[in-house]
Amino acid sequence: MSQDTKLVDLGAERAKRVHDLNEKRLNEVRLAFEQAMPLVKAAKKPKKKPKKR
């Protein structure tokens, strides 16, 4: 039985494929959401100068 080394776990392959499809769909939804509601990056607050006395 030299062909035993070439066996493929179809369940694992299917799970990997389903995971890839879900990841692709998630990325598409994430991109659509970012286009619809872009995240506003917080502006850096300038350092306050010390008051002169």
C-alpha positions as CSV (number, residue, x, y, z in Angstrom):
1,M,0.0,0.0,0.0
2,S,2.4,2.7,-1.2
3,Q,-0.6,5.0,-1.9
4,D,-1.3,5.5,1.8
5,T,1.1,8.5,1.9
6,K,-1.0,10.3,-0.8
7,L,-4.3,10.2,1.2
8,V,-6.0,13.6,1.7
9,D,-8.2,14.4,4.6
10,L,-11.2,15.7,2.7
11,G,-12.8,17.0,5.9
12,A,-9.8,19.2,6.7
13,E,-9.5,20.4,3.1
14,R,-13.2,21.4,3.1
15,A,-12.9,23.2,6.5
16,K,-9.9,25.1,5.1
17,R,-11.8,26.1,1.9
18,V,-14.9,27.2,3.9
19,H,-12.6,29.2,6.2
20,D,-11.0,30.9,3.2
21,L,-14.5,31.7,1.7
22,N,-15.6,33.2,5.1
23,E,-12.4,35.2,5.4
24,K,-12.9,36.6,1.9
25,R,-16.5,37.5,2.6
26,L,-15.5,39.2,5.9
27,N,-12.8,41.2,4.1
28,E,-15.4,42.4,1.5
29,V,-17.8,43.5,4.3
30,R,-15.0,45.2,6.2
31,L,-14.0,47.2,3.0
32,A,-17.6,48.1,2.3
33,F,-18.0,49.3,5.9
34,E,-14.8,51.4,5.8
35,Q,-16.0,53.0,2.6
36,A,-19.4,53.8,4.0
37,M,-18.2,54.9,7.4
38,P,-14.5,55.8,7.3
39,L,-12.7,55.7,10.6
40,V,-11.6,59.2,11.6
41,K,-8.0,59.1,12.8
42,A,-7.5,61.1,15.9
43,A,-5.3,64.1,15.3
44,K,-2.3,64.4,17.5
45,K,-2.7,67.0,20.2
46,P,-0.1,69.7,20.1
47,K,2.1,70.0,23.1
48,K,1.0,73.0,25.2
49,K,3.6,75.6,25.8
50,P,4.2,76.6,29.4
51,K,2.6,79.8,30.4
52,K,4.9,82.8,31.0
53,R,4.7,84.3,34.4
